[in-house]
Amino acid sequence: MAVDFRFIVIGRGMMGAAAAKYLARQTDGVAVIGPDEPDDRKTHQGVFASHYDEGRITRTIDPDRNWALLANRSIDRYGEIAGDSGIDFYREVGCVVVAPTGSDYLEKTRQAAVSLGVETSLLDEAGLKAAFPFFAFPDGGAGVFEARGAGHISPRKLVKAQSLLAEKAGATVIRDHVVSIRSEGGSAVVETSGGLSHRAEKVLLAAGGFSIAENLLPQPVAMTVYARTVTLFEVSDADAARLAAMPSLILRAPGIDIYLLPPIRYPDGKFYLKIGGDPDDLALRDDTEMRAWFKTEGRDTVRAHLKRIVAGLVPDMVPLSISAAACVVSHTESGYPMIGYSSSPEIAVLTGCAGTSAKSSDEIGRLGAELLLSGGISEQGYSTDFTPQFR
């Protein structure tokens, strides 16, 4: 049966756009289907994505070597992506991970960095205070600091860059979202919300949390999608300048498990310091609940929790305003992204961000492309094969 495309990537987020780029650079007949960011979240009736934002932490340092390697390989290509696309999405301000002195978390983080040849500094409590005087860390902490190859990215601009590069390589970009996928006559048929039908030899589902939606897979992926609330603190130009040396931060302490980004200029021209780290979980069971969640400003209880943490952590900052926004994270049973085929040989999945994939999305997308082109993923230094799990 004739096909419209050889490969269709469903989802034009950070992973999907990267996969489409790598596929289009190696073969003809590639399409990527995914909508643009909605103008108004509250009236939008389609799907959403968590990359509608200007700040995500990027760093190699991670206690899990597989995640560290995924990140390191992606970060190494940031310059190439920016140069080829003409879109600047990365700021190298460094990243510091802080946890109780002597904790396994810090030791594993340091060991993973050493195994990948990444230079880090170990800072005791006094060293943290001297290096980062604008932070008031909890007592008894130590840190691992990565000064080079770390900082923050704009996920919105990264997706724009990857989509542009996919198009430049010959991919067809279809600005719509998919409502169903089925195998038929040895190929995959994709139906969009706009009423169009597209047939391909193979389909790669990279729809983030929305990968759990009905009618997309023969069996649902074994993945739990959690609601997350991020809080944004508007800072003055003077505070932004005073905090210009602030790195991205990951902090683990009793009652605190957060990430924090230094002041970043958002599209409205204002600077915002961003924090995330829900103290509890709110699971979203289906795409209906996800759509409703994305139209909110998150949970007030989480916003209050994060506001208290920032007041103690950055005591000299006086915010001009405080706001919150909704996003989601997708957790798999393995703790890693799922990159593999469903029970249908025409339908594969590329999903499961674990709340930590933005920085690693270029490498994850490359692995998704390899899956379709080669039929599987070679080891390449990872101790996992990224096999998907289904319910």
C-alpha atoms as a printed R data frame, in Angstrom:
    type eleno elety resid chain resno      x      y      z
1   ATOM     1    CA   MET     A     1  0.000  0.000  0.000
2   ATOM     2    CA   ALA     A     2  1.394  3.406 -0.969
3   ATOM     3    CA   VAL     A     3  2.627  5.632  1.857
4   ATOM     4    CA   ASP     A     4  2.760  9.420  2.136
5   ATOM     5    CA   PHE     A     5  5.962  9.362  4.189
6   ATOM     6    CA   ARG     A     6  8.651  6.905  5.150
7   ATOM     7    CA   PHE     A     7  8.704  8.098  8.786
8   ATOM     8    CA   ILE     A     8  6.333 10.285 10.787
9   ATOM     9    CA   VAL     A     9  7.375 11.704 14.163
10  ATOM    10    CA   ILE     A    10  4.347 12.552 16.301
11  ATOM    11    CA   GLY     A    11  5.142 15.371 18.684
12  ATOM    12    CA   ARG     A    12  7.194 18.485 17.960
13  ATOM    13    CA   GLY     A    13  8.624 19.010 21.424
14  ATOM    14    CA   MET     A    14 12.268 18.774 22.398
15  ATOM    15    CA   MET     A    15 12.642 15.036 21.751
16  ATOM    16    CA   GLY     A    16 10.392 14.837 18.703
17  ATOM    17    CA   ALA     A    17 11.889 17.823 16.903
18  ATOM    18    CA   ALA     A    18 15.388 16.436 17.501
19  ATOM    19    CA   ALA     A    19 14.391 12.995 16.194
20  ATOM    20    CA   ALA     A    20 12.867 14.554 13.067
21  ATOM    21    CA   LYS     A    21 16.081 16.480 12.444
22  ATOM    22    CA   TYR     A    22 18.256 13.384 12.651
23  ATOM    23    CA   LEU     A    23 15.896 11.334 10.486
24  ATOM    24    CA   ALA     A    24 15.655 14.013  7.795
25  ATOM    25    CA   ARG     A    25 19.432 14.324  7.655
26  ATOM    26    CA   GLN     A    26 19.708 10.635  6.799
27  ATOM    27    CA   THR     A    27 16.684  9.868  4.647
28  ATOM    28    CA   ASP     A    28 13.906 11.388  2.552
29  ATOM    29    CA   GLY     A    29 10.221 11.138  3.347
30  ATOM    30    CA   VAL     A    30 10.183 12.436  6.931
31  ATOM    31    CA   ALA     A    31  7.313 14.354  8.537
32  ATOM    32    CA   VAL     A    32  6.880 15.711 12.052
33  ATOM    33    CA   ILE     A    33  3.414 16.511 13.360
34  ATOM    34    CA   GLY     A    34  2.924 18.906 16.249
35  ATOM    35    CA   PRO     A    35  1.196 22.231 16.897
36  ATOM    36    CA   ASP     A    36  2.739 25.612 17.527
37  ATOM    37    CA   GLU     A    37  2.478 27.121 21.000
38  ATOM    38    CA   PRO     A    38 -1.087 28.387 21.582
39  ATOM    39    CA   ASP     A    39 -1.632 32.135 21.801
40  ATOM    40    CA   ASP     A    40 -3.972 31.731 24.775
41  ATOM    41    CA   ARG     A    41 -3.684 28.681 27.023
42  ATOM    42    CA   LYS     A    42 -7.048 29.234 28.695
43  ATOM    43    CA   THR     A    43 -9.067 29.073 25.465
44  ATOM    44    CA   HIS     A    44 -6.887 26.512 23.685
45  ATOM    45    CA   GLN     A    45 -8.709 23.257 22.889
46  ATOM    46    CA   GLY     A    46 -5.770 21.163 21.650
47  ATOM    47    CA   VAL     A    47 -2.768 19.563 23.285
48  ATOM    48    CA   PHE     A    48 -0.020 21.326 25.235
49  ATOM    49    CA   ALA     A    49  3.702 20.946 25.846
50  ATOM    50    CA   SER     A    50  5.986 21.731 28.761
51  ATOM    51    CA   HIS     A    51  8.562 23.519 26.593
52  ATOM    52    CA   TYR     A    52  6.505 26.728 26.515
53  ATOM    53    CA   ASP     A    53  9.058 28.363 28.792
54  ATOM    54    CA   GLU     A    54 12.420 30.152 28.822
55  ATOM    55    CA   GLY     A    55 14.308 28.226 31.492
56  ATOM    56    CA   ARG     A    56 15.536 24.673 32.024
57  ATOM    57    CA   ILE     A    57 18.656 23.554 33.894
58  ATOM    58    CA   THR     A    58 21.387 21.973 31.806
59  ATOM    59    CA   ARG     A    59 24.342 20.095 33.237
60  ATOM    60    CA   THR     A    60 26.234 16.833 33.006
61  ATOM    61    CA   ILE     A    61 26.488 16.367 36.772
62  ATOM    62    CA   ASP     A    62 23.938 13.733 37.769
63  ATOM    63    CA   PRO     A    63 24.133 10.788 40.173
64  ATOM    64    CA   ASP     A    64 23.009  8.429 37.379
65  ATOM    65    CA   ARG     A    65 25.694  7.871 34.738
66  ATOM    66    CA   ASN     A    66 23.210  7.147 31.931
67  ATOM    67    CA   TRP     A    67 21.469 10.470 32.469
68  ATOM    68    CA   ALA     A    68 24.851 12.182 32.758
69  ATOM    69    CA   LEU     A    69 25.936 10.673 29.435
70  ATOM    70    CA   LEU     A    70 22.688 11.603 27.672
71  ATOM    71    CA   ALA     A    71 23.182 15.174 28.873
72  ATOM    72    CA   ASN     A    72 26.895 15.368 28.107
73  ATOM    73    CA   ARG     A    73 26.443 14.258 24.508
74  ATOM    74    CA   SER     A    74 23.605 16.717 23.966
75  ATOM    75    CA   ILE     A    75 25.483 19.634 25.519
76  ATOM    76    CA   ASP     A    76 28.467 18.927 23.280
77  ATOM    77    CA   ARG     A    77 26.204 19.635 20.289
78  ATOM    78    CA   TYR     A    78 24.595 22.856 21.560
79  ATOM    79    CA   GLY     A    79 27.091 25.009 19.667
80  ATOM    80    CA   GLU     A    80 26.445 23.162 16.428
81  ATOM    81    CA   ILE     A    81 22.652 23.449 16.838
82  ATOM    82    CA   ALA     A    82 22.867 27.179 17.580
83  ATOM    83    CA   GLY     A    83 25.310 27.798 14.720
84  ATOM    84    CA   ASP     A    84 23.322 25.837 12.136
85  ATOM    85    CA   SER     A    85 19.974 27.339 13.124
86  ATOM    86    CA   GLY     A    86 21.047 30.870 14.017
87  ATOM    87    CA   ILE     A    87 19.034 30.561 17.246
88  ATOM    88    CA   ASP     A    88 20.823 31.171 20.557
89  ATOM    89    CA   PHE     A    89 19.190 29.064 23.280
90  ATOM    90    CA   TYR     A    90 21.958 28.337 25.829
91  ATOM    91    CA   ARG     A    91 23.610 30.296 28.638
92  ATOM    92    CA   GLU     A    92 26.738 28.851 30.257
93  ATOM    93    CA   VAL     A    93 26.364 30.102 33.830
94  ATOM    94    CA   GLY     A    94 27.319 26.830 35.519
95  ATOM    95    CA   CYS     A    95 25.344 24.524 37.769
96  ATOM    96    CA   VAL     A    96 25.815 23.580 41.406
97  ATOM    97    CA   VAL     A    97 24.293 20.548 43.122
98  ATOM    98    CA   VAL     A    98 23.974 20.940 46.893
99  ATOM    99    CA   ALA     A    99 23.092 18.172 49.357
100 ATOM   100    CA   PRO     A   100 24.016 17.118 52.902
101 ATOM   101    CA   THR     A   101 27.753 16.630 53.404
102 ATOM   102    CA   GLY     A   102 28.817 13.055 52.788
103 ATOM   103    CA   SER     A   103 25.562 12.037 51.090
104 ATOM   104    CA   ASP     A   104 25.488  9.283 48.466
105 ATOM   105    CA   TYR     A   105 23.786 11.745 46.126
106 ATOM   106    CA   LEU     A   106 26.841 14.010 46.031
107 ATOM   107    CA   GLU     A   107 29.330 11.147 45.813
108 ATOM   108    CA   LYS     A   108 27.505  9.467 42.917
109 ATOM   109    CA   THR     A   109 27.213 12.822 41.161
110 ATOM   110    CA   ARG     A   110 30.953 13.356 41.477
111 ATOM   111    CA   GLN     A   111 31.774  9.822 40.340
112 ATOM   112    CA   ALA     A   112 29.580 10.078 37.231
113 ATOM   113    CA   ALA     A   113 31.286 13.335 36.280
114 ATOM   114    CA   VAL     A   114 34.746 11.819 36.756
115 ATOM   115    CA   SER     A   115 33.841  8.803 34.602
116 ATOM   116    CA   LEU     A   116 32.907 11.148 31.745
117 ATOM   117    CA   GLY     A   117 35.941 13.401 32.132
118 ATOM   118    CA   VAL     A   118 33.842 16.366 33.257
119 ATOM   119    CA   GLU     A   119 35.633 18.904 35.424
120 ATOM   120    CA   THR     A   120 33.904 19.756 38.690
121 ATOM   121    CA   SER     A   121 34.749 21.494 41.954
122 ATOM   122    CA   LEU     A   122 33.913 20.067 45.365
123 ATOM   123    CA   LEU     A   123 32.798 22.745 47.817
124 ATOM   124    CA   ASP     A   124 32.305 22.388 51.529
125 ATOM   125    CA   GLU     A   125 29.897 24.553 53.506
126 ATOM   126    CA   ALA     A   126 32.364 27.449 53.738
127 ATOM   127    CA   GLY     A   127 33.290 27.073 50.075
128 ATOM   128    CA   LEU     A   128 29.639 27.306 49.020
129 ATOM   129    CA   LYS     A   129 29.187 30.489 51.065
130 ATOM   130    CA   ALA     A   130 32.299 32.065 49.549
131 ATOM   131    CA   ALA     A   131 31.488 31.091 45.962
132 ATOM   132    CA   PHE     A   132 27.783 31.951 46.043
133 ATOM   133    CA   PRO     A   133 27.186 34.707 48.610
134 ATOM   134    CA   PHE     A   134 23.673 35.431 47.316
135 ATOM   135    CA   PHE     A   135 22.487 31.979 48.509
136 ATOM   136    CA   ALA     A   136 21.729 31.132 52.155
137 ATOM   137    CA   PHE     A   137 22.038 27.355 52.036
138 ATOM   138    CA   PRO     A   138 20.765 25.134 54.888
139 ATOM   139    CA   ASP     A   139 23.456 24.180 57.399
140 ATOM   140    CA   GLY     A   140 25.485 21.038 56.874
141 ATOM   141    CA   GLY     A   141 25.595 21.091 53.092
142 ATOM   142    CA   ALA     A   142 28.275 20.578 50.452
143 ATOM   143    CA   GLY     A   143 28.258 20.979 46.714
144 ATOM   144    CA   VAL     A   144 29.473 19.775 43.340
145 ATOM   145    CA   PHE     A   145 29.943 22.682 40.934
146 ATOM   146    CA   GLU     A   146 30.207 22.344 37.154
147 ATOM   147    CA   ALA     A   147 31.342 25.676 35.736
148 ATOM   148    CA   ARG     A   148 31.705 24.784 32.040
149 ATOM   149    CA   GLY     A   149 29.165 23.056 29.842
150 ATOM   150    CA   ALA     A   150 26.344 23.822 32.287
151 ATOM   151    CA   GLY     A   151 23.799 26.532 32.985
152 ATOM   152    CA   HIS     A   152 20.362 26.864 31.434
153 ATOM   153    CA   ILE     A   153 18.599 26.642 28.086
154 ATOM   154    CA   SER     A   154 15.424 28.100 26.638
155 ATOM   155    CA   PRO     A   155 13.336 25.028 25.780
156 ATOM   156    CA   ARG     A   156 11.100 27.188 23.601
157 ATOM   157    CA   LYS     A   157 14.052 28.381 21.516
158 ATOM   158    CA   LEU     A   158 15.616 24.908 21.387
159 ATOM   159    CA   VAL     A   159 12.434 23.455 19.869
160 ATOM   160    CA   LYS     A   160 12.348 26.324 17.394
161 ATOM   161    CA   ALA     A   161 15.964 25.600 16.421
162 ATOM   162    CA   GLN     A   162 15.438 21.845 16.058
163 ATOM   163    CA   SER     A   163 12.220 22.328 14.041
164 ATOM   164    CA   LEU     A   164 14.034 24.734 11.719
165 ATOM   165    CA   LEU     A   165 16.902 22.282 11.229
166 ATOM   166    CA   ALA     A   166 14.473 19.428 10.547
167 ATOM   167    CA   GLU     A   167 12.781 21.545  7.874
168 ATOM   168    CA   LYS     A   168 16.123 22.595  6.384
169 ATOM   169    CA   ALA     A   169 17.053 18.913  6.124
170 ATOM   170    CA   GLY     A   170 13.868 18.205  4.178
171 ATOM   171    CA   ALA     A   171 11.322 17.212  6.824
172 ATOM   172    CA   THR     A   172  7.697 18.208  6.324
173 ATOM   173    CA   VAL     A   173  6.335 20.053  9.376
174 ATOM   174    CA   ILE     A   174  2.594 19.546  9.916
175 ATOM   175    CA   ARG     A   175  1.205 21.995 12.483
176 ATOM   176    CA   ASP     A   176 -1.582 19.871 13.925
177 ATOM   177    CA   HIS     A   177 -1.924 17.174 16.557
178 ATOM   178    CA   VAL     A   178 -2.630 13.489 16.180
179 ATOM   179    CA   VAL     A   179 -5.783 11.894 17.573
180 ATOM   180    CA   SER     A   180 -5.222  8.277 16.506
181 ATOM   181    CA   ILE     A   181 -2.601  5.870 15.149
182 ATOM   182    CA   ARG     A   182 -3.284  2.408 13.777
183 ATOM   183    CA   SER     A   183 -1.439 -0.300 11.885
184 ATOM   184    CA   GLU     A   184 -3.021 -1.178  8.557
185 ATOM   185    CA   GLY     A   185 -1.696 -3.290  5.716
186 ATOM   186    CA   GLY     A   186  1.900 -3.220  6.893
187 ATOM   187    CA   SER     A   187  2.062  0.542  7.444
188 ATOM   188    CA   ALA     A   188  0.857  3.072 10.027
189 ATOM   189    CA   VAL     A   189 -2.082  5.416  9.524
190 ATOM   190    CA   VAL     A   190 -2.192  8.661 11.458
191 ATOM   191    CA   GLU     A   191 -5.321 10.783 11.868
192 ATOM   192    CA   THR     A   192 -5.051 14.436 12.925
193 ATOM   193    CA   SER     A   193 -7.449 16.724 14.740
194 ATOM   194    CA   GLY     A   194 -7.765 18.667 11.510
195 ATOM   195    CA   GLY     A   195 -9.353 15.638  9.848
196 ATOM   196    CA   LEU     A   196 -6.372 14.650  7.695
197 ATOM   197    CA   SER     A   197 -4.960 11.154  7.312
198 ATOM   198    CA   HIS     A   198 -1.298 10.339  6.677
199 ATOM   199    CA   ARG     A   199  0.254  6.934  6.008
200 ATOM   200    CA   ALA     A   200  3.864  6.021  6.803
201 ATOM   201    CA   GLU     A   201  6.114  3.000  6.896
202 ATOM   202    CA   LYS     A   202  6.816  3.711 10.556
203 ATOM   203    CA   VAL     A   203  5.641  6.155 13.202
204 ATOM   204    CA   LEU     A   204  7.556  7.437 16.250
205 ATOM   205    CA   LEU     A   205  5.290  8.663 19.058
206 ATOM   206    CA   ALA     A   206  7.095 11.458 20.918
207 ATOM   207    CA   ALA     A   207  4.147 13.263 22.463
208 ATOM   208    CA   GLY     A   208  5.495 13.750 25.989
209 ATOM   209    CA   GLY     A   209  2.860 13.309 28.668
210 ATOM   210    CA   PHE     A   210  0.190 13.175 25.983
211 ATOM   211    CA   SER     A   211  1.644  9.828 24.878
212 ATOM   212    CA   ILE     A   212 -0.790  8.260 27.392
213 ATOM   213    CA   ALA     A   213 -3.791  9.511 25.383
214 ATOM   214    CA   GLU     A   214 -6.205  6.907 24.053
215 ATOM   215    CA   ASN     A   215 -6.054  5.591 20.477
216 ATOM   216    CA   LEU     A   216 -2.343  6.252 20.012
217 ATOM   217    CA   LEU     A   217 -0.790  2.873 20.872
218 ATOM   218    CA   PRO     A   218 -1.874 -0.785 20.723
219 ATOM   219    CA   GLN     A   219 -1.232 -0.890 24.486
220 ATOM   220    CA   PRO     A   220 -0.807  2.159 26.745
221 ATOM   221    CA   VAL     A   221  2.719  2.950 27.876
222 ATOM   222    CA   ALA     A   222  3.453  2.180 31.530
223 ATOM   223    CA   MET     A   223  4.073  5.820 32.384
224 ATOM   224    CA   THR     A   224  2.720  8.096 35.086
225 ATOM   225    CA   VAL     A   225  2.210 11.772 34.318
226 ATOM   226    CA   TYR     A   226  2.433 14.154 37.257
227 ATOM   227    CA   ALA     A   227  1.255 17.733 37.459
228 ATOM   228    CA   ARG     A   228  4.001 20.188 38.345
229 ATOM   229    CA   THR     A   229  3.794 23.807 39.489
230 ATOM   230    CA   VAL     A   230  6.655 26.199 38.763
231 ATOM   231    CA   THR     A   231  6.879 29.588 40.436
232 ATOM   232    CA   LEU     A   232  8.336 32.711 38.844
233 ATOM   233    CA   PHE     A   233  9.718 35.626 40.855
234 ATOM   234    CA   GLU     A   234  9.946 38.856 38.886
235 ATOM   235    CA   VAL     A   235 13.151 40.674 39.783
236 ATOM   236    CA   SER     A   236 14.248 44.233 39.110
237 ATOM   237    CA   ASP     A   237 16.934 45.057 36.574
238 ATOM   238    CA   ALA     A   238 19.182 45.970 39.502
239 ATOM   239    CA   ASP     A   239 18.635 42.580 41.191
240 ATOM   240    CA   ALA     A   240 19.142 40.805 37.884
241 ATOM   241    CA   ALA     A   241 22.498 42.541 37.493
242 ATOM   242    CA   ARG     A   242 23.462 41.813 41.123
243 ATOM   243    CA   LEU     A   243 22.615 38.138 40.650
244 ATOM   244    CA   ALA     A   244 24.268 37.848 37.242
245 ATOM   245    CA   ALA     A   245 26.853 35.376 38.583
246 ATOM   246    CA   MET     A   246 24.196 33.044 39.969
247 ATOM   247    CA   PRO     A   247 24.448 29.485 38.572
248 ATOM   248    CA   SER     A   248 21.600 27.062 38.102
249 ATOM   249    CA   LEU     A   249 20.998 25.166 41.333
250 ATOM   250    CA   ILE     A   250 19.759 21.763 42.438
251 ATOM   251    CA   LEU     A   251 19.216 21.578 46.200
252 ATOM   252    CA   ARG     A   252 18.507 18.475 48.267
253 ATOM   253    CA   ALA     A   253 17.986 19.082 51.989
254 ATOM   254    CA   PRO     A   254 15.522 17.939 54.660
255 ATOM   255    CA   GLY     A   255 12.083 19.022 53.423
256 ATOM   256    CA   ILE     A   256 13.567 20.589 50.276
257 ATOM   257    CA   ASP     A   257 14.037 19.039 46.826
258 ATOM   258    CA   ILE     A   258 14.120 21.857 44.300
259 ATOM   259    CA   TYR     A   259 15.799 23.295 41.245
260 ATOM   260    CA   LEU     A   260 16.289 27.015 40.786
261 ATOM   261    CA   LEU     A   261 17.295 29.106 37.793
262 ATOM   262    CA   PRO     A   262 18.974 32.524 37.927
263 ATOM   263    CA   PRO     A   263 17.120 35.578 36.610
264 ATOM   264    CA   ILE     A   264 16.259 35.037 32.932
265 ATOM   265    CA   ARG     A   265 14.704 37.567 30.573
266 ATOM   266    CA   TYR     A   266 11.302 36.351 29.366
267 ATOM   267    CA   PRO     A   267  9.419 37.427 26.195
268 ATOM   268    CA   ASP     A   268  7.622 40.180 28.133
269 ATOM   269    CA   GLY     A   269 11.021 41.844 28.653
270 ATOM   270    CA   LYS     A   270 11.086 41.171 32.397
271 ATOM   271    CA   PHE     A   271 13.547 39.099 34.416
272 ATOM   272    CA   TYR     A   272 12.259 36.112 36.364
273 ATOM   273    CA   LEU     A   273 13.939 33.762 38.815
274 ATOM   274    CA   LYS     A   274 12.286 30.348 38.443
275 ATOM   275    CA   ILE     A   275 11.932 27.533 40.972
276 ATOM   276    CA   GLY     A   276 10.334 24.100 40.764
277 ATOM   277    CA   GLY     A   277 10.008 21.179 43.152
278 ATOM   278    CA   ASP     A   278  6.553 20.013 44.203
279 ATOM   279    CA   PRO     A   279  6.572 18.607 47.764
280 ATOM   280    CA   ASP     A   280  3.976 15.987 46.774
281 ATOM   281    CA   ASP     A   281  2.602 14.374 43.619
282 ATOM   282    CA   LEU     A   282 -0.617 14.932 41.717
283 ATOM   283    CA   ALA     A   283 -1.109 12.281 39.020
284 ATOM   284    CA   LEU     A   284 -2.988 13.148 35.832
285 ATOM   285    CA   ARG     A   285 -4.832 10.096 34.543
286 ATOM   286    CA   ASP     A   286 -5.545 11.013 30.930
287 ATOM   287    CA   ASP     A   287 -5.248 13.703 28.278
288 ATOM   288    CA   THR     A   288 -8.505 15.350 29.408
289 ATOM   289    CA   GLU     A   289 -7.047 15.961 32.862
290 ATOM   290    CA   MET     A   290 -3.783 17.184 31.307
291 ATOM   291    CA   ARG     A   291 -5.544 19.713 29.076
292 ATOM   292    CA   ALA     A   292 -7.476 21.061 32.045
293 ATOM   293    CA   TRP     A   293 -4.303 21.223 34.150
294 ATOM   294    CA   PHE     A   294 -2.333 23.222 31.556
295 ATOM   295    CA   LYS     A   295 -5.028 25.911 31.612
296 ATOM   296    CA   THR     A   296 -4.390 26.596 35.307
297 ATOM   297    CA   GLU     A   297 -1.627 28.424 37.157
298 ATOM   298    CA   GLY     A   298 -0.748 25.319 39.110
299 ATOM   299    CA   ARG     A   299 -1.475 24.609 42.765
300 ATOM   300    CA   ASP     A   300 -1.542 27.333 45.411
301 ATOM   301    CA   THR     A   301 -0.085 24.960 48.027
302 ATOM   302    CA   VAL     A   302  2.999 24.315 45.877
303 ATOM   303    CA   ARG     A   303  3.407 27.989 45.102
304 ATOM   304    CA   ALA     A   304  3.335 28.800 48.852
305 ATOM   305    CA   HIS     A   305  5.886 26.034 49.545
306 ATOM   306    CA   LEU     A   306  8.270 27.317 46.883
307 ATOM   307    CA   LYS     A   307  7.784 30.929 47.991
308 ATOM   308    CA   ARG     A   308  8.923 29.989 51.519
309 ATOM   309    CA   ILE     A   309 12.001 28.213 50.157
310 ATOM   310    CA   VAL     A   310 13.044 31.178 47.997
311 ATOM   311    CA   ALA     A   311 12.559 33.587 50.900
312 ATOM   312    CA   GLY     A   312 15.074 31.553 52.899
313 ATOM   313    CA   LEU     A   313 17.416 30.673 50.059
314 ATOM   314    CA   VAL     A   314 17.751 34.105 48.393
315 ATOM   315    CA   PRO     A   315 16.965 36.391 51.338
316 ATOM   316    CA   ASP     A   316 18.209 39.645 49.819
317 ATOM   317    CA   MET     A   317 16.016 39.434 46.729
318 ATOM   318    CA   VAL     A   318 12.800 41.454 46.796
319 ATOM   319    CA   PRO     A   319 10.456 40.174 44.052
320 ATOM   320    CA   LEU     A   320  8.352 42.678 42.148
321 ATOM   321    CA   SER     A   321  5.692 40.019 41.571
322 ATOM   322    CA   ILE     A   322  5.190 36.289 42.071
323 ATOM   323    CA   SER     A   323  3.346 34.074 39.598
324 ATOM   324    CA   ALA     A   324  3.029 30.367 38.872
325 ATOM   325    CA   ALA     A   325  2.510 28.129 35.868
326 ATOM   326    CA   ALA     A   326  1.540 24.535 35.154
327 ATOM   327    CA   CYS     A   327  3.648 21.876 33.480
328 ATOM   328    CA   VAL     A   328  3.930 18.085 33.685
329 ATOM   329    CA   VAL     A   329  6.591 15.392 34.065
330 ATOM   330    CA   SER     A   330  6.373 11.812 32.823
331 ATOM   331    CA   HIS     A   331  7.877  8.980 34.876
332 ATOM   332    CA   THR     A   332  8.570  5.509 33.535
333 ATOM   333    CA   GLU     A   333  9.069  2.272 35.461
334 ATOM   334    CA   SER     A   334 12.749  2.117 34.477
335 ATOM   335    CA   GLY     A   335 13.485  5.733 35.349
336 ATOM   336    CA   TYR     A   336 14.802  6.274 31.803
337 ATOM   337    CA   PRO     A   337 13.202  7.393 28.552
338 ATOM   338    CA   MET     A   338 11.357  4.686 26.638
339 ATOM   339    CA   ILE     A   339 12.826  4.274 23.145
340 ATOM   340    CA   GLY     A   340 11.507  1.192 21.348
341 ATOM   341    CA   TYR     A   341  8.686 -0.478 19.479
342 ATOM   342    CA   SER     A   342  5.182 -1.196 20.648
343 ATOM   343    CA   SER     A   343  3.541 -4.548 19.844
344 ATOM   344    CA   SER     A   344  3.108 -3.173 16.327
345 ATOM   345    CA   PRO     A   345  6.257 -3.235 14.147
346 ATOM   346    CA   GLU     A   346  5.083  0.033 12.565
347 ATOM   347    CA   ILE     A   347  4.642  2.042 15.784
348 ATOM   348    CA   ALA     A   348  7.495  3.039 18.110
349 ATOM   349    CA   VAL     A   349  7.640  5.273 21.190
350 ATOM   350    CA   LEU     A   350 10.056  7.967 22.344
351 ATOM   351    CA   THR     A   351  8.795  9.283 25.652
352 ATOM   352    CA   GLY     A   352  9.371  9.543 29.408
353 ATOM   353    CA   CYS     A   353 11.177 12.719 30.395
354 ATOM   354    CA   ALA     A   354 11.452 11.977 34.131
355 ATOM   355    CA   GLY     A   355 11.477 15.746 34.603
356 ATOM   356    CA   THR     A   356 15.102 15.867 33.522
357 ATOM   357    CA   SER     A   357 15.200 15.414 29.743
358 ATOM   358    CA   ALA     A   358 15.233 18.951 28.371
359 ATOM   359    CA   LYS     A   359 19.006 19.215 28.534
360 ATOM   360    CA   SER     A   360 19.386 15.701 27.048
361 ATOM   361    CA   SER     A   361 16.738 15.944 24.346
362 ATOM   362    CA   ASP     A   362 19.097 16.136 21.370
363 ATOM   363    CA   GLU     A   363 20.749 12.817 22.239
364 ATOM   364    CA   ILE     A   364 17.419 11.183 23.106
365 ATOM   365    CA   GLY     A   365 16.050 12.336 19.745
366 ATOM   366    CA   ARG     A   366 19.127 10.945 17.998
367 ATOM   367    CA   LEU     A   367 18.528  7.560 19.631
368 ATOM   368    CA   GLY     A   368 14.901  7.667 18.485
369 ATOM   369    CA   ALA     A   369 16.044  8.281 14.928
370 ATOM   370    CA   GLU     A   370 18.520  5.399 15.168
371 ATOM   371    CA   LEU     A   371 15.697  3.120 16.316
372 ATOM   372    CA   LEU     A   372 13.690  3.768 13.149
373 ATOM   373    CA   LEU     A   373 16.661  3.733 10.783
374 ATOM   374    CA   SER     A   374 18.429  0.655 12.199
375 ATOM   375    CA   GLY     A   375 15.635 -1.246 13.916
376 ATOM   376    CA   GLY     A   376 17.241 -0.908 17.334
377 ATOM   377    CA   ILE     A   377 19.687  1.057 19.468
378 ATOM   378    CA   SER     A   378 23.293 -0.037 19.783
379 ATOM   379    CA   GLU     A   379 24.813  0.085 23.279
380 ATOM   380    CA   GLN     A   380 26.959  3.228 22.818
381 ATOM   381    CA   GLY     A   381 28.112  3.294 26.435
382 ATOM   382    CA   TYR     A   382 24.693  3.157 28.091
383 ATOM   383    CA   SER     A   383 23.981  0.462 30.667
384 ATOM   384    CA   THR     A   384 20.283  0.434 29.713
385 ATOM   385    CA   ASP     A   385 18.648 -0.428 26.387
386 ATOM   386    CA   PHE     A   386 15.719  2.012 26.944
387 ATOM   387    CA   THR     A   387 13.173 -0.778 26.338
388 ATOM   388    CA   PRO     A   388  9.628  0.566 26.692
389 ATOM   389    CA   GLN     A   389  7.139 -0.883 29.135
390 ATOM   390    CA   PHE     A   390  3.421 -1.209 28.429
391 ATOM   391    CA   ARG     A   391  0.397 -1.812 30.622
